[in-house]
Amino acid sequence: MDEHTLRVVKIDKEAIFELIYETFRAQEQELLDLSPVDVINDCAMDW
């Protein structure tokens, strides 16, 4: 893509929520500074 070209992508709220949730789940031990343990969580987002 050209250096001066901008691409706009529309993503709905559900897709953004899924991306945030899956990213958090994949990195939760590092983000929460936990030793290697099993983590059970519940996630909700108030739009």
SULWO-V673229 format. One record per residue. RES is the residue in one small letter. SS is DSSP state (H for helix, E for strand, C for the rest). PSI is psi in radians with two decimals (* if undefined). OMEGA is omega in whole degrees, 0 to 359 (NA if undefined). Layout:
res:RES ss:SS psi:PSI omega:OMEGA
res:RES ss:SS psi:PSI omega:OMEGA
This chain:
res:m ss:C psi:2.50 omega:181
res:d ss:C psi:2.58 omega:183
res:e ss:C psi:-0.54 omega:183
res:h ss:C psi:0.37 omega:180
res:t ss:C psi:2.39 omega:180
res:l ss:C psi:2.33 omega:178
res:r ss:C psi:2.21 omega:180
res:v ss:C psi:2.25 omega:180
res:v ss:C psi:2.21 omega:179
res:k ss:C psi:2.22 omega:180
res:i ss:C psi:2.28 omega:181
res:d ss:C psi:2.91 omega:185
res:k ss:H psi:-0.69 omega:182
res:e ss:H psi:-0.68 omega:179
res:a ss:H psi:-0.70 omega:177
res:i ss:H psi:-0.77 omega:178
res:f ss:H psi:-0.79 omega:180
res:e ss:H psi:-0.71 omega:178
res:l ss:H psi:-0.83 omega:179
res:i ss:H psi:-0.81 omega:182
res:y ss:H psi:-0.84 omega:181
res:e ss:H psi:-0.65 omega:177
res:t ss:H psi:-0.75 omega:178
res:f ss:H psi:-0.79 omega:180
res:r ss:H psi:-0.67 omega:182
res:a ss:H psi:-0.44 omega:186
res:q ss:H psi:0.25 omega:188
res:e ss:H psi:-0.61 omega:180
res:q ss:H psi:-0.70 omega:178
res:e ss:H psi:-0.74 omega:182
res:l ss:H psi:-0.64 omega:181
res:l ss:C psi:0.05 omega:179
res:d ss:C psi:0.92 omega:180
res:l ss:C psi:2.55 omega:172
res:s ss:C psi:2.86 omega:182
res:p ss:C psi:1.72 omega:177
res:v ss:C psi:2.86 omega:173
res:d ss:C psi:2.33 omega:182
res:v ss:C psi:2.28 omega:174
res:i ss:C psi:2.25 omega:181
res:n ss:C psi:2.87 omega:175
res:d ss:C psi:2.29 omega:186
res:c ss:C psi:2.32 omega:176
res:a ss:C psi:2.57 omega:181
res:m ss:C psi:2.21 omega:180
res:d ss:C psi:1.76 omega:181
res:w ss:C psi:* omega:NA
